[in-house]
Amino acid sequence: MVSRFVDINKDLVRVKGREGMTHLHFTSQIGEIELMAKFLFACPDSIEDVTASGETALHIALKNNNYEALHLLVHFLTINIEKGARELEYKILNHKDEADNTILHISTLSNEPQFSVFVGRNHKPIANR
């Protein structure tokens, strides 16, 4: 049903609900990969949205151990780099939540070392360009 509304008005992807969560945030939390892809395709700017606690969809996917969702989000950023959106990648990957953690910090603190390597490989701090 939500995807039909998005077909009518793409900006609905960015509507914030409780705790400032958008549809993209919620789908990254529950791991609805197909719906996430639809939302990203319909409204690419939605990847920049943050919750009331300063979390991006990447933070939420990682904190909920939804690695497939996180892979999709990082892949989406990688595709945008190829289209010339490198600044967006830096902005999203370096975004800190209210606890001052980037997704690299969170992945390092988790017990998923293989994922820390994946995120680290794609994570290039803007200051080190």
Buried (B, 14 or more C-beta within 10 A) or exposed (E): EBEEEBEEEBEBBBEBEEEBBBBBBBBBBEBBBEBBBBBBEBBBEBBBBBBEEBBBBBBBBBBBEBBEBBBBBBEBBEEBBEEEBBEBBBBBBBBBBEEEBBBBBBBBEEEBEEBBEBBEEBBBEEEEE
